[in-house]
Amino acid sequence: DTAVSQTPKYLVTQMGNDKSIKCEQNLGHDTMYWYKQDSKKFLKIMFSYNNKELIINETVPNRFSPKSPDKAHLNLHINSLELGDSAVYFCASTLSERGGNSPLHFGNGTRLTVT
Amino acid sequence: LAKTTQPISMDSYEGQEVNITCSHNNIATNDYITWYQQFPSQGPRFIIQGYKTKVTNEVASLFIPADRKSSTLSLPRVSLSDTAVYYCLVGDQLYNTDKLIFGTGTRLQVFP
């Protein structure tokens, strides 16, 4: 009965490859996010979708492309992976009806290592 | 830009009360204050949220002074399992990306 689940948990790949991370939430939320946590442990927003529509797109390389097939799923595809993409990627969700202060619910992260 | 400042780390012993203070001088009128807890290899977990005065739940208390320029997360009688990083967030977590950045957080280490 995991609320926000991400797959895979670990991802090791070589530079130049293309990879995807999947996220699903069963909380009935309508807004989902991708965060990146780097080696210094800063958590930064990358993208946000509300009801399948992109509402936040931070300064992220075009190699990163999110896709939301429905409001319960938000996937992240990364092209031409680089060493600097190594990080932990977290998916999160919330319910927009509660307003801008509704708490975020996070998945347990995907640790991406690019060699 | 609502920026938060927290101590980088704190140490405590089991059974003690721990208070972690967060400064947010530029808090806006509509901003709430939200605290998250993160264990290694896990995503942040919501602990408590407040707007003013005091909020208490089964996990923690949140004290917010009248000027709301700071807030204090209080963990009563900590145990080893409370060792984690605690983040303070201020503002609109839905649309305003400048308020969606988690800072360095406070790394709490609880000793037996």
Backbone of each chain as ProteinMPNN parsed JSONL, in Angstrom:
{"seq_chain_A": "DTAVSQTPKYLVTQMGNDKSIKCEQNLGHDTMYWYKQDSKKFLKIMFSYNNKELIINETVPNRFSPKSPDKAHLNLHINSLELGDSAVYFCASTLSERGGNSPLHFGNGTRLTVT", "coords_chain_A": {"N_chain_A": [[0.828, -1.197, 0.0], [2.032, 1.161, -0.694], [2.436, 4.683, -0.802], [3.667, 6.68, -2.502], [5.448, 5.534, -5.075], [8.524, 4.645, -6.561], [10.367, 3.529, -9.379], [13.328, 2.448, -11.039], [14.875, 1.55, -7.846], [17.598, 1.725, -7.677], [19.929, 2.769, -10.136], [22.337, 2.19, -12.389], [24.417, 3.305, -14.868], [25.997, 3.975, -18.053], [27.765, 6.824, -19.347], [26.118, 8.752, -21.819], [24.037, 7.029, -22.307], [20.432, 6.42, -22.443], [17.85, 6.72, -20.099], [15.021, 5.824, -18.023], [12.909, 6.825, -15.309], [10.322, 5.796, -13.194], [7.258, 6.878, -11.654], [4.619, 6.503, -9.356], [1.587, 7.312, -7.729], [-0.765, 6.536, -5.196], [-2.493, 8.1, -3.796], [-4.501, 9.69, -4.606], [-3.831, 12.223, -5.304], [-3.369, 15.28, -7.209], [-1.241, 16.635, -8.142], [2.102, 16.365, -9.066], [5.645, 15.925, -8.596], [9.099, 16.202, -9.592], [12.109, 15.952, -7.902], [15.568, 16.716, -7.402], [18.255, 15.455, -5.594], [21.374, 16.35, -4.728], [24.883, 15.566, -4.225], [25.533, 17.156, -2.104], [23.315, 17.17, -0.667], [21.287, 19.002, -1.154], [17.925, 19.581, -1.958], [16.28, 20.033, -4.893], [13.689, 21.451, -6.837], [12.568, 20.128, -9.922], [10.582, 19.581, -11.91], [7.014, 20.056, -12.166], [3.769, 18.73, -12.269], [0.337, 19.296, -12.78], [-2.631, 17.708, -12.764], [-1.879, 16.338, -15.126], [-0.774, 18.372, -16.57], [2.039, 20.37, -17.337], [3.355, 22.501, -14.958], [5.445, 23.598, -13.609], [8.666, 24.179, -14.615], [11.77, 23.998, -14.087], [15.104, 25.357, -14.475], [16.321, 23.151, -16.231], [18.31, 20.851, -18.048], [17.528, 20.155, -21.504], [17.719, 17.503, -21.951], [16.349, 16.189, -20.06], [13.178, 14.915, -19.772], [9.997, 15.063, -18.687], [7.043, 13.039, -18.3], [3.577, 12.731, -18.078], [1.262, 10.457, -18.019], [-1.191, 10.142, -16.779], [-2.897, 11.556, -13.912], [-1.919, 10.159, -11.794], [0.552, 9.234, -12.337], [3.943, 10.002, -13.008], [6.585, 10.21, -15.041], [10.121, 10.182, -15.671], [12.32, 10.862, -18.16], [15.611, 10.53, -19.275], [17.943, 11.671, -21.492], [21.057, 10.94, -23.149], [22.929, 10.61, -20.933], [24.946, 12.203, -18.414], [27.933, 12.539, -16.389], [27.432, 14.359, -14.348], [24.791, 14.038, -13.854], [24.429, 12.21, -11.945], [22.83, 11.436, -9.002], [20.288, 11.516, -6.426], [16.998, 10.986, -7.274], [13.881, 12.209, -6.517], [10.459, 11.576, -6.391], [7.415, 13.3, -5.819], [4.192, 14.093, -4.399], [1.105, 15.95, -4.141], [-1.988, 17.45, -2.982], [-3.73, 19.704, -4.736], [-6.045, 21.014, -4.106], [-6.02, 21.699, -1.486], [-4.631, 23.934, -1.41], [-1.732, 26.114, -1.643], [-0.176, 25.296, 0.447], [-0.244, 22.643, 0.981], [0.986, 19.607, 2.255], [3.878, 17.84, 1.021], [4.234, 14.574, -0.333], [6.62, 12.182, -0.443], [8.393, 9.849, -2.554], [10.705, 7.064, -2.141], [12.963, 7.543, -3.536], [15.271, 7.398, -6.331], [18.358, 6.228, -6.905], [20.654, 7.378, -9.009], [23.455, 6.504, -10.804], [25.991, 7.525, -12.821], [28.439, 6.333, -14.904]], "CA_chain_A": [[0.0, 0.0, 0.0], [2.945, 2.293, -0.767], [1.735, 5.866, -1.254], [4.377, 7.171, -3.673], [6.455, 4.525, -5.371], [9.405, 4.928, -7.694], [11.182, 2.426, -9.884], [13.94, 1.523, -10.072], [15.463, 2.154, -6.657], [18.975, 2.022, -8.058], [20.133, 2.765, -11.577], [23.73, 2.432, -12.735], [24.481, 3.295, -16.322], [27.167, 4.645, -18.598], [27.552, 8.101, -20.024], [25.579, 8.688, -23.173], [22.834, 6.199, -22.376], [19.121, 7.002, -22.144], [17.186, 5.932, -19.061], [13.755, 6.363, -17.496], [12.497, 6.554, -13.932], [8.869, 5.862, -13.132], [6.667, 7.227, -10.367], [3.178, 6.322, -9.265], [1.04, 7.58, -6.403], [-2.134, 6.032, -5.014], [-3.094, 8.953, -2.774], [-5.557, 10.517, -5.185], [-3.324, 13.573, -5.511], [-3.444, 15.743, -8.592], [-0.013, 17.352, -8.481], [3.291, 15.532, -8.851], [6.904, 16.644, -8.772], [10.408, 15.55, -9.566], [13.164, 16.664, -7.209], [16.907, 16.135, -7.498], [19.087, 15.682, -4.415], [22.75, 16.142, -5.145], [25.797, 15.007, -3.215], [25.537, 18.051, -0.939], [22.019, 16.947, -0.026], [20.254, 19.988, -1.476], [16.79, 19.078, -2.717], [15.826, 21.092, -5.788], [12.578, 21.104, -7.718], [12.869, 20.071, -11.351], [9.335, 19.693, -12.663], [5.764, 19.796, -11.47], [2.606, 18.534, -13.126], [-0.969, 19.343, -12.144], [-3.606, 17.08, -13.671], [-1.181, 15.984, -16.365], [-0.232, 19.56, -17.246], [3.282, 20.882, -16.791], [3.168, 23.833, -14.387], [6.752, 24.112, -13.193], [9.778, 23.616, -15.37], [12.94, 24.747, -13.676], [16.208, 25.381, -15.432], [16.817, 21.78, -16.328], [18.689, 20.568, -19.444], [16.5, 19.542, -22.357], [17.873, 16.041, -21.937], [15.375, 15.669, -19.102], [11.825, 15.118, -20.269], [8.973, 14.398, -17.878], [5.794, 12.689, -18.991], [2.52, 12.361, -17.141], [0.16, 9.834, -18.757], [-2.394, 10.464, -16.012], [-2.487, 12.331, -12.735], [-1.321, 9.278, -10.798], [1.867, 8.81, -12.812], [4.857, 10.998, -13.561], [7.838, 9.547, -15.379], [11.225, 11.075, -16.046], [13.229, 10.256, -19.133], [16.849, 11.3, -19.383], [18.743, 11.319, -22.675], [22.496, 11.257, -23.189], [23.31, 10.821, -19.533], [26.266, 12.758, -18.119], [28.402, 12.245, -15.033], [26.798, 15.289, -13.416], [23.393, 13.648, -13.584], [24.423, 11.297, -10.798], [22.126, 12.056, -7.873], [19.073, 10.792, -6.061], [15.835, 11.657, -7.821], [12.693, 11.942, -5.721], [9.135, 11.93, -6.865], [6.549, 13.727, -4.722], [2.848, 14.458, -4.836], [0.29, 16.689, -3.2], [-3.348, 17.717, -3.435], [-3.771, 21.147, -4.948], [-7.279, 21.588, -3.553], [-5.74, 22.224, -0.152], [-3.919, 25.19, -1.526], [-0.297, 26.061, -1.843], [0.564, 24.822, 1.606], [-0.504, 21.233, 1.221], [2.26, 18.901, 2.417], [4.368, 16.969, -0.035], [4.46, 13.171, -0.001], [7.745, 11.773, -1.27], [8.809, 8.468, -2.719], [11.974, 6.778, -1.482], [14.082, 7.974, -4.352], [16.003, 6.56, -7.276], [19.77, 6.639, -6.909], [21.221, 7.247, -10.354], [24.913, 6.625, -10.877], [26.46, 7.533, -14.209], [29.884, 6.038, -14.912]], "C_chain_A": [[0.87, 1.258, 0.0], [2.258, 3.496, -1.388], [2.339, 6.418, -2.545], [5.512, 6.187, -3.947], [7.232, 4.868, -6.624], [10.129, 3.655, -8.092], [12.088, 2.934, -10.982], [14.456, 2.259, -8.849], [16.918, 2.559, -6.923], [19.103, 1.907, -9.574], [21.586, 3.135, -11.85], [23.858, 2.293, -14.243], [25.709, 4.068, -16.797], [26.794, 5.968, -19.259], [27.025, 7.883, -21.426], [24.323, 7.857, -23.312], [21.577, 7.01, -22.091], [18.434, 6.106, -21.123], [15.904, 6.62, -18.617], [13.547, 5.953, -16.052], [10.978, 6.73, -13.885], [8.389, 6.192, -11.726], [5.158, 7.067, -10.43], [2.736, 6.656, -7.853], [-0.412, 7.12, -6.349], [-2.882, 6.827, -3.942], [-4.256, 9.791, -3.308], [-5.133, 11.965, -5.378], [-3.37, 13.961, -6.986], [-2.186, 16.488, -9.038], [1.183, 16.486, -8.126], [4.539, 16.297, -9.237], [8.064, 15.67, -8.984], [11.384, 16.503, -8.886], [14.487, 15.945, -7.459], [17.653, 16.475, -6.218], [20.522, 15.341, -4.768], [23.603, 15.64, -3.979], [25.872, 15.88, -1.963], [24.206, 18.031, -0.217], [20.995, 18.052, -0.24], [19.163, 19.327, -2.318], [16.242, 20.206, -3.565], [14.708, 20.593, -6.68], [13.049, 21.105, -9.168], [11.612, 20.357, -12.163], [8.151, 19.493, -11.724], [4.649, 19.69, -12.49], [1.35, 18.606, -12.27], [-1.988, 18.808, -13.132], [-3.035, 16.897, -15.076], [-0.612, 17.183, -17.114], [1.025, 20.05, -16.556], [3.056, 22.284, -16.252], [4.468, 24.435, -13.884], [7.818, 23.394, -14.0], [10.996, 24.453, -15.047], [14.034, 24.675, -14.731], [16.883, 24.023, -15.443], [17.187, 21.52, -17.786], [17.578, 19.883, -20.217], [16.602, 18.029, -22.419], [16.891, 15.384, -20.966], [13.973, 15.95, -19.634], [10.836, 14.343, -19.404], [7.762, 14.072, -18.738], [4.788, 12.225, -17.958], [1.351, 11.782, -17.918], [-1.191, 10.032, -18.084], [-1.956, 11.075, -14.695], [-1.891, 11.479, -11.629], [0.096, 8.868, -11.158], [2.666, 10.0, -13.342], [6.196, 10.318, -13.781], [8.882, 10.58, -15.804], [12.166, 10.333, -16.977], [14.448, 11.163, -19.289], [17.65, 10.783, -20.568], [20.206, 11.661, -22.463], [23.045, 11.571, -21.801], [24.742, 11.288, -19.381], [26.637, 12.441, -16.668], [27.689, 13.098, -13.99], [25.336, 14.98, -13.12], [23.293, 12.694, -12.402], [23.855, 12.007, -9.579], [21.019, 11.102, -7.45], [17.887, 11.612, -6.542], [14.599, 11.222, -7.039], [11.449, 12.407, -6.455], [8.304, 12.338, -5.647], [5.175, 14.069, -5.28], [2.149, 15.248, -3.745], [-1.086, 16.928, -3.804], [-3.526, 19.217, -3.544], [-5.012, 21.794, -4.347], [-7.048, 22.194, -2.185], [-4.948, 23.519, -0.213], [-2.429, 25.004, -1.57], [0.49, 25.539, -0.668], [0.307, 23.355, 1.911], [0.813, 20.474, 1.261], [2.595, 18.02, 1.224], [4.554, 15.55, 0.506], [5.513, 12.661, -0.977], [7.846, 10.263, -1.411], [10.161, 8.279, -2.049], [13.191, 7.005, -2.37], [14.628, 6.919, -5.291], [17.435, 7.074, -7.314], [20.362, 6.333, -8.273], [22.723, 7.471, -10.295], [25.338, 6.498, -12.333], [27.974, 7.352, -14.205], [30.518, 6.351, -16.271]], "O_chain_A": [[0.519, 2.277, 0.596], [1.567, 3.356, -2.397], [1.644, 6.602, -3.544], [6.424, 6.037, -3.135], [6.669, 5.323, -7.619], [10.458, 2.817, -7.253], [11.672, 3.77, -11.785], [14.467, 3.489, -8.833], [17.392, 3.593, -6.452], [18.469, 1.061, -10.205], [22.012, 4.257, -11.575], [23.455, 1.284, -14.821], [26.372, 4.737, -16.006], [25.653, 6.183, -19.67], [27.43, 6.955, -22.126], [23.615, 7.958, -24.314], [21.639, 8.125, -21.573], [18.433, 4.883, -21.26], [15.722, 7.823, -18.804], [13.958, 4.872, -15.63], [10.424, 7.673, -14.451], [9.027, 5.834, -10.737], [4.51, 7.439, -11.408], [3.425, 6.327, -6.888], [-1.177, 7.284, -7.3], [-3.776, 6.31, -3.272], [-4.911, 10.511, -2.555], [-5.975, 12.838, -5.59], [-3.404, 13.113, -7.878], [-2.09, 16.918, -10.187], [1.267, 15.942, -7.025], [4.507, 17.191, -10.082], [8.008, 14.499, -8.609], [11.48, 17.681, -9.23], [14.524, 14.738, -7.695], [17.687, 17.632, -5.8], [20.848, 14.192, -5.069], [23.097, 15.335, -2.899], [26.231, 15.4, -0.888], [23.993, 18.785, 0.733], [19.948, 18.058, 0.408], [19.453, 18.605, -3.271], [15.79, 21.222, -3.037], [14.753, 19.481, -7.207], [13.825, 21.965, -9.585], [11.588, 21.262, -12.998], [8.252, 18.871, -10.667], [4.589, 20.457, -13.451], [1.302, 18.05, -11.173], [-2.188, 19.379, -14.204], [-3.657, 17.267, -16.072], [-0.027, 17.021, -18.185], [1.072, 20.136, -15.329], [2.618, 23.167, -16.989], [4.578, 25.654, -13.747], [7.862, 22.165, -14.056], [11.227, 25.494, -15.662], [13.888, 24.004, -15.753], [17.878, 23.79, -14.756], [16.448, 21.929, -18.682], [16.786, 19.126, -19.655], [15.683, 17.354, -22.884], [16.636, 14.182, -21.04], [13.629, 17.098, -19.914], [10.842, 13.112, -19.393], [7.49, 14.722, -19.747], [5.105, 11.428, -17.076], [0.524, 12.536, -18.431], [-2.22, 10.084, -18.757], [-0.763, 11.106, -14.393], [-1.406, 12.011, -10.63], [0.773, 8.22, -10.36], [2.137, 10.876, -14.026], [6.86, 9.903, -12.831], [8.558, 11.688, -16.232], [12.734, 9.302, -16.616], [14.332, 12.383, -19.414], [17.99, 9.601, -20.635], [20.544, 12.56, -21.693], [23.556, 12.661, -21.547], [25.638, 10.849, -20.102], [25.782, 12.122, -15.842], [27.38, 12.632, -12.893], [24.726, 15.59, -12.242], [22.199, 12.408, -11.917], [24.351, 13.06, -9.178], [20.836, 10.032, -8.032], [17.789, 12.803, -6.246], [14.31, 10.032, -6.914], [11.41, 13.483, -7.051], [8.476, 11.78, -4.563], [5.017, 14.305, -6.478], [2.546, 15.22, -2.58], [-1.323, 16.647, -4.979], [-3.475, 19.924, -2.537], [-5.023, 23.0, -4.104], [-7.778, 23.091, -1.762], [-4.636, 24.12, 0.815], [-1.923, 23.883, -1.54], [1.703, 25.355, -0.768], [0.619, 22.887, 3.006], [1.668, 20.672, 0.398], [1.714, 17.526, 0.52], [4.974, 15.353, 1.646], [5.317, 12.703, -2.191], [7.447, 9.504, -0.528], [10.705, 9.212, -1.459], [14.317, 6.689, -1.986], [14.469, 5.718, -5.075], [17.689, 8.212, -7.707], [20.547, 5.172, -8.64], [23.198, 8.493, -9.8], [25.074, 5.49, -12.988], [28.699, 8.124, -13.577], [31.722, 6.161, -16.449]]}, "seq_chain_B": "LAKTTQPISMDSYEGQEVNITCSHNNIATNDYITWYQQFPSQGPRFIIQGYKTKVTNEVASLFIPADRKSSTLSLPRVSLSDTAVYYCLVGDQLYNTDKLIFGTGTRLQVFP", "coords_chain_B": {"N_chain_B": [[11.632, 36.504, -1.851], [11.44, 33.802, 0.09], [13.594, 32.766, 2.338], [15.165, 30.254, 4.226], [16.924, 29.634, 7.254], [18.816, 27.36, 9.033], [20.384, 25.607, 11.789], [23.256, 23.689, 10.941], [23.864, 21.237, 12.096], [22.998, 19.186, 14.952], [23.449, 17.726, 18.169], [22.215, 15.236, 20.407], [21.012, 13.432, 23.309], [19.436, 10.337, 24.028], [16.098, 10.538, 25.219], [16.132, 13.225, 25.784], [14.789, 16.547, 25.216], [14.562, 18.072, 22.098], [15.154, 21.041, 20.386], [14.79, 22.659, 17.385], [15.57, 25.427, 15.59], [14.353, 27.592, 13.067], [15.034, 30.212, 10.893], [13.205, 32.665, 9.194], [13.053, 35.335, 7.837], [11.835, 36.735, 5.764], [9.213, 35.927, 5.496], [6.015, 35.614, 4.019], [2.673, 37.0, 4.226], [0.716, 35.052, 3.642], [2.08, 32.707, 3.915], [2.694, 29.421, 5.086], [4.415, 27.385, 7.547], [6.383, 24.615, 7.232], [7.59, 21.488, 8.298], [9.88, 18.901, 7.57], [11.116, 15.536, 7.767], [13.967, 13.62, 7.1], [15.25, 10.455, 6.554], [18.255, 8.519, 5.996], [18.543, 7.339, 2.687], [15.86, 7.571, 2.155], [12.848, 9.341, 1.192], [11.935, 12.764, 2.038], [9.764, 13.246, 4.868], [6.646, 14.426, 5.87], [6.275, 16.281, 8.844], [5.087, 18.309, 10.521], [2.992, 21.211, 10.41], [2.412, 24.721, 10.48], [0.85, 27.962, 11.11], [0.686, 30.159, 12.879], [1.358, 30.819, 16.342], [1.116, 27.959, 18.332], [1.46, 24.587, 17.393], [0.606, 21.216, 17.792], [1.263, 17.778, 17.397], [1.163, 14.164, 17.286], [3.79, 13.632, 16.997], [5.484, 15.897, 17.165], [6.002, 19.321, 18.263], [5.285, 22.623, 17.2], [6.473, 25.808, 17.429], [5.63, 29.123, 16.952], [6.48, 32.423, 16.88], [4.896, 35.655, 17.421], [5.723, 37.475, 15.41], [6.399, 35.816, 13.389], [8.837, 35.381, 12.163], [10.52, 33.387, 12.692], [10.703, 29.915, 13.585], [10.214, 27.105, 15.759], [10.947, 23.785, 15.937], [9.977, 21.26, 18.037], [11.039, 18.334, 19.515], [9.971, 15.957, 21.617], [11.574, 14.072, 24.127], [13.635, 12.491, 22.612], [14.587, 9.64, 20.618], [16.889, 7.086, 19.472], [16.015, 6.567, 16.95], [15.176, 8.971, 15.979], [17.239, 10.199, 14.782], [18.136, 12.001, 12.063], [17.716, 14.123, 9.155], [16.38, 17.327, 9.349], [14.149, 19.451, 7.794], [13.132, 22.758, 7.188], [10.505, 24.428, 5.671], [9.131, 27.211, 3.986], [6.227, 28.723, 2.829], [4.513, 28.719, -0.338], [3.94, 25.7, -1.681], [3.094, 24.885, -4.056], [3.08, 26.377, -6.493], [5.055, 28.354, -6.457], [8.22, 28.326, -7.233], [10.493, 29.304, -6.015], [10.137, 28.803, -3.454], [10.233, 26.181, -3.142], [12.534, 24.958, -2.627], [14.495, 22.943, -0.738], [16.553, 23.632, 1.968], [19.808, 23.213, 3.46], [19.071, 21.859, 5.698], [18.824, 20.491, 9.067], [20.99, 18.387, 10.573], [20.299, 15.988, 12.805], [21.739, 14.221, 15.372], [21.274, 11.568, 17.479], [22.392, 10.266, 20.468], [23.042, 7.264, 22.403]], "CA_chain_B": [[12.18, 35.156, -1.759], [11.427, 33.337, 1.468], [14.737, 31.902, 2.543], [15.213, 29.754, 5.586], [18.24, 29.347, 7.814], [18.78, 26.429, 10.151], [21.712, 25.088, 12.144], [23.625, 22.56, 10.082], [23.801, 19.974, 12.834], [22.755, 19.209, 16.387], [23.602, 16.446, 18.846], [21.406, 15.081, 21.601], [21.009, 12.105, 23.888], [18.102, 9.747, 24.153], [15.289, 11.017, 26.325], [16.14, 14.674, 25.899], [13.968, 17.324, 24.3], [15.382, 18.768, 21.104], [14.507, 22.174, 19.736], [15.498, 23.11, 16.186], [14.998, 26.714, 15.192], [14.488, 27.988, 11.67], [14.801, 31.65, 10.674], [12.595, 32.978, 7.888], [12.756, 36.757, 8.011], [11.038, 37.293, 4.665], [7.973, 35.165, 5.364], [4.894, 36.409, 3.532], [1.455, 36.898, 5.021], [-0.017, 33.816, 3.376], [2.965, 31.548, 4.009], [2.719, 28.488, 6.2], [5.728, 26.841, 7.865], [6.261, 23.165, 7.188], [8.81, 20.761, 8.639], [10.002, 17.545, 7.058], [12.175, 14.696, 8.325], [14.498, 12.703, 6.099], [16.202, 9.42, 6.951], [19.098, 8.099, 4.875], [17.958, 6.467, 1.652], [14.415, 7.738, 2.083], [12.401, 10.684, 0.86], [11.466, 13.541, 3.19], [8.436, 12.888, 5.377], [5.993, 15.542, 6.538], [6.154, 16.15, 10.299], [4.155, 19.242, 11.134], [2.831, 22.476, 9.696], [1.698, 25.72, 11.266], [0.803, 29.325, 10.605], [1.093, 31.008, 13.991], [1.308, 30.296, 17.725], [1.657, 26.627, 18.597], [0.779, 23.423, 16.839], [1.133, 19.964, 18.363], [0.682, 16.508, 16.961], [1.696, 13.023, 18.03], [5.22, 13.512, 16.746], [6.263, 17.075, 17.508], [5.328, 20.608, 18.45], [5.844, 23.72, 16.416], [6.24, 27.084, 18.084], [5.796, 30.23, 16.019], [6.234, 33.683, 17.591], [3.921, 36.559, 16.803], [6.22, 38.108, 14.183], [6.527, 34.688, 12.427], [10.121, 35.403, 11.468], [11.251, 32.174, 13.012], [9.852, 28.852, 14.127], [11.008, 26.11, 16.472], [10.43, 22.419, 15.974], [10.336, 20.644, 19.308], [10.887, 16.88, 19.562], [10.052, 15.572, 23.026], [12.144, 12.77, 24.496], [14.095, 11.855, 21.375], [15.177, 8.306, 20.664], [17.887, 6.883, 18.426], [15.335, 6.565, 15.653], [14.935, 10.357, 15.544], [18.42, 10.651, 14.046], [17.689, 12.279, 10.706], [17.86, 15.518, 8.746], [15.109, 18.03, 9.487], [14.067, 20.602, 6.891], [12.089, 23.76, 7.385], [10.081, 25.066, 4.423], [8.171, 28.292, 4.175], [5.571, 29.285, 1.664], [3.62, 28.063, -1.27], [4.651, 24.569, -2.244], [2.405, 24.428, -5.245], [3.428, 27.055, -7.726], [6.192, 29.267, -6.368], [9.391, 27.459, -7.168], [11.534, 29.813, -5.129], [9.862, 28.315, -2.108], [10.21, 24.738, -3.213], [13.896, 24.491, -2.441], [14.867, 22.537, 0.605], [17.907, 24.061, 2.275], [20.714, 22.157, 3.93], [18.447, 21.133, 6.787], [19.58, 20.288, 10.304], [21.276, 16.973, 10.816], [20.211, 15.659, 14.221], [22.335, 12.938, 15.785], [20.891, 11.196, 18.834], [23.304, 9.268, 21.042], [22.448, 6.502, 23.513]], "C_chain_B": [[12.252, 34.765, -0.296], [12.563, 32.348, 1.652], [14.768, 31.482, 3.994], [16.642, 29.459, 5.979], [18.078, 28.475, 9.036], [20.201, 26.073, 10.549], [22.008, 23.857, 11.3], [23.508, 21.235, 10.815], [23.533, 20.218, 14.308], [22.972, 17.809, 16.923], [22.702, 16.414, 20.073], [21.569, 13.671, 22.122], [19.571, 11.623, 24.017], [17.378, 10.293, 25.387], [15.236, 12.523, 26.486], [15.148, 15.313, 24.925], [14.902, 18.088, 23.36], [14.561, 19.873, 20.451], [15.355, 22.649, 18.564], [14.806, 24.378, 15.69], [15.319, 27.03, 13.737], [14.171, 29.485, 11.56], [14.245, 31.865, 9.279], [12.111, 34.416, 7.936], [11.823, 37.324, 6.947], [9.719, 36.561, 4.461], [6.833, 36.086, 4.948], [3.632, 36.104, 4.338], [0.746, 35.563, 4.853], [0.82, 32.547, 3.553], [2.71, 30.721, 5.265], [4.156, 27.997, 6.399], [5.578, 25.331, 7.996], [7.608, 22.519, 7.487], [8.732, 19.332, 8.104], [11.185, 16.862, 7.736], [12.653, 13.759, 7.23], [15.52, 11.759, 6.711], [17.064, 9.075, 5.745], [18.364, 7.136, 3.951], [16.441, 6.503, 1.625], [14.084, 9.159, 1.647], [11.977, 11.431, 2.11], [10.035, 13.153, 3.568], [7.875, 14.07, 6.147], [5.897, 15.277, 8.044], [5.024, 17.011, 10.825], [4.11, 20.519, 10.323], [2.061, 23.441, 10.574], [1.71, 27.085, 10.609], [1.238, 30.325, 11.689], [0.857, 30.282, 15.305], [1.88, 28.893, 17.803], [0.789, 25.554, 17.968], [1.415, 22.181, 17.441], [0.453, 18.781, 17.712], [1.371, 15.381, 17.713], [3.207, 12.894, 17.908], [6.01, 14.677, 17.327], [5.356, 18.25, 17.829], [6.042, 21.654, 17.62], [5.451, 25.028, 17.08], [6.563, 28.211, 17.1], [5.496, 31.524, 16.766], [5.328, 34.596, 16.78], [4.434, 37.174, 15.493], [6.473, 37.086, 13.065], [7.85, 34.688, 11.68], [11.008, 34.214, 11.816], [10.247, 31.131, 13.474], [10.769, 27.824, 14.791], [10.275, 24.777, 16.471], [10.901, 21.787, 17.269], [10.01, 19.156, 19.263], [11.039, 16.439, 21.01], [10.704, 14.204, 23.186], [12.611, 11.987, 23.256], [14.656, 10.465, 21.649], [16.172, 8.191, 19.514], [17.254, 6.986, 17.031], [14.973, 7.963, 15.155], [16.153, 10.945, 14.842], [18.06, 10.771, 12.573], [18.056, 13.722, 10.356], [16.479, 16.154, 8.766], [15.146, 19.306, 8.657], [12.883, 21.489, 7.256], [11.779, 24.403, 6.035], [9.045, 26.121, 4.711], [7.536, 28.64, 2.84], [4.722, 28.336, 0.872], [4.348, 26.936, -1.966], [4.035, 24.105, -3.55], [2.946, 25.073, -6.507], [4.696, 27.905, -7.652], [7.475, 28.482, -6.17], [10.473, 28.005, -6.259], [11.295, 29.366, -3.693], [9.819, 26.797, -2.072], [11.604, 24.148, -3.051], [14.111, 24.163, -0.971], [16.301, 22.983, 0.843], [18.756, 22.893, 2.748], [20.079, 21.313, 5.019], [19.333, 21.081, 8.013], [19.751, 18.794, 10.529], [21.301, 16.721, 12.314], [20.795, 14.285, 14.468], [21.949, 12.69, 17.236], [21.796, 10.068, 19.307], [22.636, 8.534, 22.19], [22.92, 7.007, 24.866]], "O_chain_B": [[13.034, 35.331, 0.468], [12.493, 31.218, 1.169], [14.436, 32.264, 4.885], [17.468, 29.082, 5.146], [17.318, 28.788, 9.952], [21.125, 26.216, 9.749], [21.108, 23.079, 10.984], [23.102, 20.229, 10.233], [23.798, 21.296, 14.842], [22.716, 16.822, 16.233], [22.457, 17.444, 20.701], [22.179, 12.82, 21.476], [18.63, 12.413, 24.103], [17.973, 10.481, 26.447], [14.405, 13.047, 27.227], [14.729, 14.696, 23.945], [15.899, 18.669, 23.787], [13.427, 19.661, 20.023], [16.52, 23.002, 18.745], [13.608, 24.382, 15.412], [16.419, 26.763, 13.252], [13.158, 29.952, 12.079], [14.753, 31.314, 8.302], [10.915, 34.681, 8.059], [11.101, 38.288, 7.203], [9.167, 36.577, 3.36], [6.702, 37.198, 5.46], [3.543, 35.091, 5.031], [0.231, 35.007, 5.822], [0.318, 31.44, 3.36], [2.534, 31.259, 6.359], [5.007, 28.173, 5.527], [4.755, 24.837, 8.767], [8.642, 22.958, 6.983], [7.701, 18.663, 8.169], [12.118, 17.51, 8.209], [11.845, 13.17, 6.513], [16.512, 12.184, 7.302], [16.662, 9.306, 4.605], [17.656, 6.236, 4.401], [15.803, 5.574, 1.129], [14.919, 10.06, 1.72], [11.688, 10.813, 3.134], [9.22, 12.788, 2.721], [8.562, 14.65, 6.988], [5.491, 14.195, 8.468], [4.114, 16.519, 11.492], [5.069, 20.866, 9.634], [1.168, 23.04, 11.321], [2.473, 27.338, 9.677], [2.051, 31.216, 11.44], [0.213, 29.234, 15.337], [3.014, 28.662, 17.383], [-0.44, 25.61, 18.009], [2.636, 22.111, 17.581], [-0.76, 18.773, 17.5], [2.091, 15.631, 18.68], [3.828, 12.126, 18.642], [7.076, 14.481, 17.912], [4.134, 18.188, 17.69], [7.246, 21.571, 17.377], [4.271, 25.323, 17.271], [7.637, 28.239, 16.498], [4.376, 31.711, 17.242], [5.037, 34.338, 15.612], [3.653, 37.37, 14.562], [6.733, 37.466, 11.923], [7.96, 34.036, 10.642], [12.111, 34.069, 11.289], [9.081, 31.44, 13.721], [11.94, 27.691, 14.434], [9.143, 24.664, 16.94], [12.097, 21.782, 17.563], [8.872, 18.761, 19.009], [12.129, 16.538, 21.573], [10.395, 13.28, 22.434], [12.041, 10.952, 22.91], [15.127, 10.16, 22.745], [16.282, 9.094, 18.684], [17.886, 7.434, 16.074], [14.51, 8.116, 14.024], [16.1, 12.076, 14.357], [17.723, 9.785, 11.918], [18.634, 14.442, 11.169], [15.518, 15.579, 8.255], [16.049, 20.131, 8.795], [11.795, 21.016, 7.585], [12.683, 24.867, 5.34], [8.185, 25.949, 5.575], [8.23, 28.829, 1.841], [4.277, 27.296, 1.357], [5.266, 27.173, -2.75], [4.405, 23.061, -4.087], [3.237, 24.383, -7.484], [5.339, 28.149, -8.673], [7.775, 28.03, -5.066], [11.302, 27.237, -5.772], [12.154, 29.535, -2.828], [9.409, 26.205, -1.074], [11.817, 22.964, -3.314], [13.929, 25.003, -0.09], [17.173, 22.737, 0.009], [18.454, 21.732, 2.468], [20.495, 20.177, 5.247], [20.463, 21.57, 7.995], [18.78, 18.047, 10.655], [22.204, 17.179, 13.014], [20.39, 13.304, 13.845], [22.254, 13.495, 18.115], [21.946, 9.049, 18.633], [21.774, 9.087, 22.874], [22.516, 6.474, 25.9]]}, "name": "protein", "num_of_chains": 2, "seq": "DTAVSQTPKYLVTQMGNDKSIKCEQNLGHDTMYWYKQDSKKFLKIMFSYNNKELIINETVPNRFSPKSPDKAHLNLHINSLELGDSAVYFCASTLSERGGNSPLHFGNGTRLTVTLAKTTQPISMDSYEGQEVNITCSHNNIATNDYITWYQQFPSQGPRFIIQGYKTKVTNEVASLFIPADRKSSTLSLPRVSLSDTAVYYCLVGDQLYNTDKLIFGTGTRLQVFP"}
